[in-house]
Amino acid sequence: MNGVEGFMYPNEVELQWSLLIVLYPYITGLVAGAFILASLERVFRVEAVRPTYRLALLTALAFLLVAPLPLQLHLGHPERSFEMYLTPHRSSAMAMFGFVYLWYLTVVLLVEIWLEYREDIVRLAQTRSGAARWIYKALTLGSENVSPASRRIDDRVGYVVTVIGIPSAFLLHGYVGFIFGSVKANPWWSTPLMPVVFLFSAMTSGIAAVLVLYVISMKLRKTSIDMRCLDTVAKYLFYTFLIDFSLEMLDLVQRTYEADESFRSLDFMVHTRLWTSQVLVQIFLGTLAPLGLLAMTQLWKFAEMVRRRLYVAASVLTLVGIFAMRWNVVIGGQLFSKSFLGYTTYKVQFAAREGLLPAVALMILPFVLFFALVKLLPPWEKQPTEA
Amino acid sequence: MDTTRRDLLMQFGKLLVLTGVAARALEKQGEAPGPGDTYHMAEHWWGMIIEIDKCIGCGNCVRACAKENDVPDGYFRTWVERYQVTEDRDHPIVESPGGAIDGFPPTTRTGIKSFFVPKLCNHCADSPCTQVCPVGATFISPDGVVLVDQAYCLGCRYCIQACPYGCRYFHPEKGVADKCTLCYHRITKGLTTACCEACPTGARQLVDLKNPKDPVHEFLRDNKVQVLKPYMATGAKVFYKDLDVAVR
């Protein structure tokens, strides 16, 4: 049969979860990672990362709004998807994810952003004219009190929301890992490490994304980059990525040493069909290379310009590496037969419903939303007073 | 010899009783146990027995299933695999051309163990596929059959991923998960499944594990049986007699 090597159960030849399902954990990971970076400033008082705080919140929101779209596009009956909220099946990891998502979006992210921006929104509602004025008026939710006392309350509530937000962000992405890690039928997915690996890879990709967006935003605005901030963010990226990589290697060592009945099949797959995406792109290009670059910046003192370039290069490679990791989990987990006797092939279509074109569009959309959010809620409004 | 009216009545009576007994026996043999005018789900717990050594790989079951259930081309509610196993049980040669809908071409290999393994949904009592469904569109009926409510299924395909046996597929026209229903529309009317009916050797038999009179109890007592991938702990209810260790 076309693209099949060895024996697959006849219904297995066709892959069920496509490129769009690769995007879903990737995008959700960026959300969780960006939020955790934002919470560093808020909860752990890492003042150095303050310039990225609002940017990280907006990044998280832009990506979170897009996160369900690849799933919707993938469903056979998207019009029924709301049933997940109306009649959820409590034993289903996927059904419960719907609630985790909703909790995170409404209780954590929107509240935190609103509290953070409340003063700005009120000011903008009073200073802008025309339609913008009405938009900001609506965003005040009827509260125009920005007295120091009310701001203190905002700050305190915001703190509590962030404290709740950290475990929520962990839950959000750890849960995505659980959706895969709990499928006992699939040995490539089924490991208790999966939620933890997903979580740390999410943090890694989220931090990298905020770093890149921060540098690009500053370049576009022709504003100087706060190097203390960039150095700190890069340091966090390095440490988080080290933990992520160690966990993945732990998983690999465990699998290799245990060598259960699936091992030979999975090992063959990694050496053949997944060689490029797993070994070359994910491990060498997307993990060892950025870790090497980041390690260099920790070991030696480079000039600002060099550091900046090294950080951006490492972050871009990290984003490629984590995308490859999602690909290898989602697609890799469907390339081998559950009989462990054969392998199938996945060919990405171009203009199909689950093809490359909608996938690219879905990856551009968060940036469009991010741009719109930055226009609506300028993240640098406060900087001059704080600098 | 003169035949009295009394003798005639006796003969006729005997004939009537015998015919009745024979008709009852035939009825029991030919159809699934537990039929009746009204079907009570709570009184049944359906499963299947498959005798590997009786399967001749003719593909009748696959064809009958496809016809009965309007299975789309290239997808399978049931299929048959041919195993050819040398002493190296880790590397069996396994084929299922077109799910064996047209049977198998003759093999040229000699000196190896060769046998057929019919496969279908195991209608697991602890089914991982129903566990993961986000809306409960796939469920275990009270009589132990794993079904999909096609008017409710989102088509997320999580259940297809969760099935360790590859028994589910995504219906290309309906956009929902589809699978063997154990011919639920037939068994609830007292009939057997299309695949069991079409099997020329009786290799597949529908069984009702809740019916104390079902021969399955004797069968399970007298024979060594196995389920597929027992380590998956799915509570599979398709029992295989003479299942080889090479079978996955």
Interface residues (C-beta under 8 A of the other chain):
Chain A: F7 M8 Y9 P10 N11 E12 E14 Q16 W17 L71 H74 L75 G76 H77 P78 R80 S81 E83 M84 T87 P88 H89 S91 S92 A93 M94 A95 G98 I179 S182 V183 K184 A185 N186 R264 Q334 S337 K338 S339 F340 L341
Chain B: G74 Y75 F76 W79 E81 D90 P92 V94 E95 S96 G98 G99 K119 P128 Q131 V132 C133 P134 V135 G136 Y152 C153 L154 G155 C156 R157 Y158 I160 Q161 A162 C163 P164 Y165 G166 C167 R168 Y169 F170 H171 K174 G175 V176 M232 R248
